[in-house]
Each structure stands twice: as C-alpha cells, then as structure tokens.
C-alpha cells in the first residue's frame, strides 16, 4: 500500500505518518515527487487500517498495490530511478553503453579491447572473470586473475567495470574489484545470491532469465530491493523460444513494458539475444528506439580466436561504427550518447 500525502504537506506530517506506520510493525519508503510525497508501506503480512491512516493530518489518500512486486513497482516509486557509478549515470537522459569481451582471456586482449571501446564512446567496461558455461569442458574464466586484470584496465582507462558474480560466497571478492555486480540469466532466481548482492549495497545489473517472465524478473529485483539496495539495472537479453536462427529471441516489447511497470533503468543485451555479430547493430538501434537506457555489447579484437562467444562479438572497428550509427537514433528519442 502507498500513502499519498497532500500537496504542500509539511515535513512534520510526513514524519508523523511514517512513525505511525512503523509503530504498526511495517517499514517505510518515502518518494518525493514534484507535487506529492508518497509513503510506501512495506507490510508485515497483517492488514492495516487504511481509514485510520487516512484520518491523519496531511494524508490525501491510501492506495493498495495489487502487484506482487512492491518496491520495484512504479506505483510505489513514481519517479525514474537513476543509478550512478563513478560518474556514469544510468537511467537519465544519456544512453549508456557497456562494452568489452565476453571473457577476460589475457592482459593484452583485455587492455586492447578496453582502450578501443573507450575511444569509441563506451562508458563502462564489461568482461567475464568467471564464466558459467553449458559444458563443463568449456573455458570457465580466469577467476581472480581476471578480476585483477579488469581492475588494471579500469586504472588505465577510467572506465567503471562490470563483471558477473555467480555464488553468494564470491560477492565479497568480486566487490573488491568490480563497480557493478552482474547477475547472469542462469542465476536470476538464485535467491541466496540475490540476498547477498542486496546486502552488499553495490550497483547490480540483473539479467532476465532465458525462460523467465517479466513478473519473475521484477520479483527477483524485489529480493535485492528488500535490503534497501535500489541501485539496480534490469537487462533484457533474449528468451528461449522455438526459433533456431538466433541464439535467443529478443523480447523488444519488454523494454517499454518494464519501464511502464517499474521505475528501474532497463538496458538491452543485443549480443546474447541474437548470437550473431551481424544482428547486433540493427537490434541495438531498435532497443534505443523503444526507450532502452543503455546497451551491453560484446567486443573482441580477434573474435575468431575468442574462448567464449566469438560469433556474437564485434571487432573494435565495427563497434565504433555501431556507436556512430546509434547517435541519430538516440537523438530522435531525446537521448544523448
């Protein structure tokens, strides 16, 4: 439930209502809009006396939230959430592009890629130190060595780093090196991991599971939000369907739908959704056109030699060309790049 305060209500009224809600055993989340302040009530399972709250000074009305995701709901938090990481703002007027190799393979490979994506205009460096793979015989990543290389690349280029964390016990290690913690598609409903990254109070990129609904994605975000960590970016990365010509099927409608239902920023992964580098450009432009706040794109200096996902990785020159092609699309929908 949310409590809508009257226009121009005083701080004292807001404090009194908040105190009363907490006395009833609930938690409070305050969102201040241009005209109204909204007090979100995070319940304890017991019904509340709405009429009692509505009689308090400064209260305009109470509104029940029927959706199962409360903290992630736009009803609960009407204004867009903006996530800022080391000067990079996700969810604002600027389109944010995260780029880099699927897997960190070597010092030279990572640094060459990091320099190239920064020169092309990327604002965040992506790279996998730990790689969850379908086959146990595939390259699994460099582990902590990969994390150290990512930190070295950040030191040289100034780009914040995003990398995947796979297990709750790995969260302290990964937070030592990374600026953004990525929850991969296979771990979207790893609830112990969601609790751990929520408690870490670090920015989180939450990818949609390959067979997960929109509601399941938002409920996964709810686990992180329940710890008071609202620095979450949602990622649509394609879902599994009957189609076999692409790696996954990009649910392009998920972008405007998520932005309608939730206040959290939304980005798109055109690399994993298509699995083919030739499709990354058109899909990226489509994502920007429907309102995505950013993109996460795989770039490799020598895709034919990549240890992971070479077929969907752009060469640096192709990435630079894509960035140039995105600018007019971004401008057409009121964004900058």
C-alpha positions, -999 to 999 in steps of 0.1 A, spaced: 0 0 0 11 36 -5 1 67 13 -3 98 -9 3 130 11 -14 162 2 2 188 -20 24 211 2 22 189 32 48 196 59 78 175 70 62 171 104 31 155 89 53 131 68 73 122 99 42 116 120 26 93 94 59 74 89 62 70 127 27 56 129 33 31 101 65 19 118 46 15 151 23 -9 133 53 -31 125 58 -20 89 87 -4 71 85 29 52 99 40 19 95 78 11 94 91 -25 92 128 -31 76 139 -64 72 174 -78 37 178 -63 31 149 -39 51 129 -14 44 92 -14 50 70 16 53 33 6 44 8 32 63 -25 33 40 -47 52 45 -74 78 16 -96 65 -10 -82 88 -38 -60 73 -37 -22 81 -65 1 90 -65 24 59 -92 46 73 -71 53 104 -41 64 83 -63 85 60 -76 105 91 -40 116 99 -30 152 91 -15 157 57 -28 125 42 -47 127 9 -55 90 4 -42 55 6 -38 33 -25 -34 -5 -24 -7 -20 -46 -20 -52 -60 11 -63 -79 33 -88 -61 64 -66 -67 60 -37 -44 94 -19 -42 100 -24 -79 66 -10 -88 62 24 -104 31 28 -82 53 26 -52 81 48 -67 66 70 -95 99 87 -105 125 70 -125 154 56 -105 188 68 -117 218 47 -109 252 65 -108 285 46 -108 317 66 -107 302 95 -127 283 73 -151 245 78 -149 222 50 -160 185 59 -163 190 96 -171 190 114 -204 223 99 -216 224 65 -232 250 43 -215 269 16 -234 288 -11 -216 312 -30 -239 341 -55 -237 349 -91 -242 326 -119 -230 355 -134 -211 388 -119 -199 414 -141 -216 447 -122 -212 463 -89 -203 468 -79 -239 434 -89 -251 416 -70 -223 436 -39 -225 434 -37 -263 396 -40 -261 393 -16 -232 412 11 -250 392 6 -282 357 7 -266 366 38 -246 378 56 -277 346 46 -295 325 61 -266 316 33 -243 312 44 -207 316 10 -189 339 -19 -194 324 -54 -193 343 -86 -190 337 -120 -175 362 -133 -149 340 -163 -140 321 -179 -169 291 -201 -163 290 -224 -193 267 -250 -206 295 -275 -210 319 -282 -180 347 -286 -206 343 -251 -220 365 -222 -208 354 -212 -173 372 -179 -169 404 -168 -153 388 -163 -118 406 -138 -95 433 -132 -121 406 -120 -144 393 -96 -118 428 -82 -113 431 -76 -150 397 -58 -150 409 -36 -122 441 -28 -141 421 -19 -172 399 4 -151 430 21 -137 443 28 -172 411 38 -189 390 52 -161 360 30 -172 340 15 -144 339 -23 -145 310 -47 -146 315 -85 -142 294 -114 -132 292 -129 -97 280 -165 -95 278 -175 -59 269 -157 -26 303 -165 -11 320 -148 -41 303 -115 -35 330 -100 -12 358 -110 -36 341 -96 -67 331 -63 -49 368 -58 -42 374 -54 -79 342 -46 -97 320 -15 -97 288 -32 -109 278 -68 -100 262 -87 -128 236 -114 -121 235 -136 -151 205 -151 -167 211 -186 -152 212 -170 -117 183 -147 -119 164 -168 -94 193 -178 -73 177 -163 -42 207 -167 -19 228 -147 -44 201 -120 -48 201 -116 -10 239 -114 -10 242 -87 -36 213 -68 -19 233 -68 13 265 -57 -5 249 -23 -13 266 -22 -47 251 -15 -81 236 -46 -97 228 -55 -133 201 -81 -132 196 -101 -164 163 -117 -173 164 -155 -172 161 -172 -205 128 -187 -196 116 -161 -171 85 -139 -173 85 -101 -168 69 -106 -134 96 -131 -123 123 -107 -133 107 -79 -112 103 -103 -83 140 -111 -85 147 -74 -83 124 -73 -53 148 -95 -34 176 -70 -39 154 -40 -32 142 -56 1 177 -50 15 175 -13 8 197 -15 -23 179 3 -51 209 6 -74 195 -20 -98 196 -20 -136 174 -45 -154 186 -62 -186 166 -78 -213 189 -104 -230 165 -126 -250 144 -155 -240 143 -191 -253 116 -198 -279 110 -222 -308 131 -200 -331 165 -215 -340 180 -189 -364 191 -167 -334 206 -177 -301 176 -164 -282 146 -142 -291 149 -106 -280 117 -95 -263 118 -59 -275 84 -52 -260 99 -60 -226 117 -26 -226 87 -3 -227 67 -27 -206 93 -28 -178 96 10 -179 58 12 -175 56 -12 -146 88 -3 -128 110 27 -120 142 8 -125 165 15 -155 164 -10 -184 192 -19 -208 194 -45 -236 220 -71 -245 219 -75 -283 249 -99 -283 234 -127 -263 199 -121 -276 210 -127 -312 242 -147 -310 253 -132 -344 275 -101 -347 257 -92 -379 225 -87 -360 239 -67 -331 238 -33 -349 201 -34 -360 189 -48 -327 209 -22 -308 193 6 -327 159 -10 -322 165 -11 -284 174 25 -283 143 34 -304 119 17 -279 135 35 -249 163 14 -235 185 33 -211 216 15 -224 232 -15 -241 257 -41 -231 277 -53 -261 305 -79 -266 336 -67 -283 368 -87 -290 399 -77 -310 400 -112 -326 366 -129 -324 378 -159 -344 402 -166 -316 378 -159 -287 375 -185 -260 338 -176 -255 311 -163 -277 332 -152 -306 304 -154 -331 284 -126 -314 314 -103 -307 321 -72 -327 356 -62 -338 366 -28 -324 361 -11 -358 326 -25 -361 318 -14 -326 330 22 -334 308 22 -365 278 10 -344 284 38 -319 283 63 -347 250 48 -360 234 50 -326 237 87 -321 210 99 -346 186 72 -332 193 84 -296 187 120 -306 154 111 -323 141 98 -289 155 126 -268 187 109 -256 224 117 -259 253 94 -264 
